[in-house]
Amino acid sequence: MKPILIIDPGHGGKDPGGGSNERWKEKDLVLQISLYQYERFKQLGVSVALTRDRDVYLPSDERTRIVRESGAKYCISNHINAAGNTSARGVETIHSIYSDGKLAKQIYDAIVAAGMPGRRVFSRSIDNNKKVDYYFMHRDTGSVSTVIVEYGFATNAQDVQLLENHWREYAEAVVRAFCQYAGYDYKPPTDGKEDWRAEFARARDWAIAHGITDGSRPQDPVTREEMWTMLYRALRK
C-alpha cells in the first residue's frame, strides 16, 4: 500500500546539517524525531514511509526521487535551524509557493502549543524567478505537498534546552497536527506522557475560539492585568 505520508529526516552520513552544535548533530536529532513520528503514525493507522531510517548520506536528487516515487500525498521534512545571530529562535515551517500553507500553519501552531516559541510560517521563491520554489524539497518533489519543519535553533541557548528536554513533545505535536489535518483519529501515547500537552492544546484552542486570548506567548509570564482580563473575558461568556 502506498503511504499517504513520507517523513524526511534531513541530512545524514557525511552531511551533519547546519543545525548542529556541541550537544548534537542535526542529522542525528532529526532522525530521532523522525523515527519517533514514524512509529507513532503506524500506531495510529497512518500509512507512512521514511526517506532514511539510519545515518546514511542522501544527495538531494536521490532524496527528492525517493519522495516523488513514494506515492505519498504529503511529506514532512525535519530539520534544526541555525543562525549567526544567537538571539534568533523558535519554530519555523516552510511550504511551497504553490501550497495554501494550511498544513504548515497547523503544524506550526501545534509545536507552539507544545511549548516552543513561534517564529514564522512562510514560503520562498528563487530571487530571479518568482514562479520557482527556493527549496529543493519543494521544487523537486513533484506533486507531493512538502512541509519543511525547523524545530528551533541550535545556536540559541534557550531553544537548545527546550529541544533537549522536549523534542518528543514537539515530534508528537506534528503527529497530532497531521492527523487532525488529514482526517485521522488521533490518540495520545498510551504511556500518558503527552496527555497534559494534548489537554493544553485543547484548552488553548478553546480560549482562542472564545476570544479569551490570541494563543501567543504560551511560555511567557502573565501579569496581573493580563490575568484579570482573561478571567473577565471567560466569566462574562
N, C-alpha and C positions, 0 to 999 in steps of 0.2 A: 504494500500500500504506500502510495506517495505521501510524504509528510506535508502537513499544512504549514509547518514552521521549520526553518533551519536556523540553528544558533551558530554564530561565528565567533569563536574566541580569537581576538586579534593577535597578529604577530606570531611568534613561535620559532623554535630552533635557533638559528643564528641571528634572528631578529628579536631582541628582547623587548622592543617597544619603548617609545619616548616617555611613557608614564611609569618609569622605573625610578627607584631611589635606593637608599641603603637598607631599607626594610624588605623590599620585594622587587622582582622583575615583573613588568606589566604582563608579559606573556603568561607567567605562572598564576598571577592573581585572576586574570580574566578567564583562564582555563578552569580554575577552581570555581568561579562564579558560574561558568557555562555548564560544567558537569553537574553542579547542584541543580540548575534550572532544567537540564535535560532529564534528570531523574524525577524531578517534581512534575514536569509535564507528562511524563509517561504514567505516573501515578494518577494523574487527573484525566487520563484518556485522550490526551492531545498527541496526534501523530507528529513526531519530531525527529530531526536529524542534526548532526554536527558537521562542521567543515573539518574539524580536527578534534580528536579525543586524547591526544598526548602531545608532548613537546616536539613538534616537527615544524620545519620551515615550509611555508606555502607561498610561492611567488604570487603576486597579485592576479596574474592571468589564470593561474590554477585555482586560486581561492574563488574568484568570481565564476569560473567554469563550474565548480562544484555547486555553487549556489544556483546558477542558471539551470543546470541539468538535474537538480534535486526534485523538481516538480512541485516545490513548495510555493505557497502563495505569499508567505511573509519570511523575512529574515531579520534577526536581531544580532547586530554585530557589537560585541562587548569590548570596551576599552577603558583605560585610565588616562586622564588628561595630564598635561604638564605645561608650565609657563615660566618665562623668565622672571615675571613678577610674582613673588611668593604670596602676595595677597589675593591673587586670583583663586577662586574656589567655587565649589558647587557642581551639581549635576547639569549636564547638557545632553539634549537629544537632538539628533540631526536627521532630517528627512529629505527626500528628493524634491527638487523644484517642481516635479510633476505629481507630487503627493499632496493630499489635503492636509496632511500633518496631524490628523486626529489620533492615530496610534502613537505617534511620537509624543504628543501632548499628554495622552493618558498615561504612558509610561513615566514621563517626567513628573506628573502630578503624584503618581504613586510613590516614586522614590523620595520626593519632597515630603510626602505624608509620613514616610518611614523614618524621616529624621535628617536626611542630607539636604543642606541648603540648596535652593534652586539658583541656576544662573541664566539659562535661556533654552528655548526651543527655536531652531532655525533651519534654513536651507541655504545653500550657496552654489552659485554658478561660476563657471570659468570667467575670469575678468573680461576676456576679449570675445566671449560668446555667451550671451545670457540664456541661450537655449540648451546649454550643455552643463550637466552637473559637475561640480568641482571634485567631489569624492568618487574614487573609482568603485567603491562599494554601492554607490547609487548609479553611476554611469554605466557600469559594465555587468550588472546583474540581471539584465533583461527585464522581464515583466514582474520579477519578484519585488515586492514592496519592502524595502530595506530601511530599518531604523538603526542608526549608529548611536550607541549609548556610551557616554563618557561619565562614569560614576562619580568622579571627583578628581581632585588634583593631587598628584604625587609630590608636588612641590609646595603644598600648603600644609603646615603642621596640623591644623585642625581637621582638615579633610583626611590626612593620613591616619589620625587617631580614630576618626569615625569609620573609615574603611577597614582598619584592622579589627575593630570591635564589632562592627555591624554589617560587614559585607553580606552576610547571609540574609539579613532583613531586606537589604536593597535588592538582592537577587530574587527574593520571594516577592517583593513588590512588583517586579517586572512580570513574574508568573501570574500574579493576581490581575494586573492591568491587561495583559494579553488575553487571559481567559474572559474577562469582562468585555473586552472589545470584540473578540471573535465569537462570543456566544457560548462559551464552555462553562459548565458548572465549576465553581471554584470552592475548594475546601482547604482550610489551613492545614499545615503539617500536623500529624497526629501526636507529635511529641509536645505540642502545646506552646512551643517557644514563640510562635508567631501570633498566638491568639490575641494578645493585647495590642499588637500592631494592627491587626485586622480590625479590632474594635475601635482603635484610634482613628483609622481611616474612615470607618462608618460614621463616627462622631463628627469628624471634620466635615465630611460631605453633608451631614445633617445641618451643621452650624452654618455652612455656606448657603445651603438651599433656603434656610430661614433668615438669611440676612444678618446673622449674629456676628460673623467675621468673614473676611475675604480669604481666610485659609493660609495667608502668608506668614512667614517667620515662625514656624511651629516650634523651634527650639529656643526662641528668644524669651527673656524675662518679660513679665506682664506688669505694667504699672497699675496702681490702684484705680486711676481714671479709666484705663482700658478695661479692667475687671468690672467696674461699676457699669460701664457702657454695655458690655456683653451681657451682664446679668439683667440689666434693664430691657435690652432687646429680647432676651429669652423669656422673661416673665410677662412681658406685655403681649406675647403671642396668644 
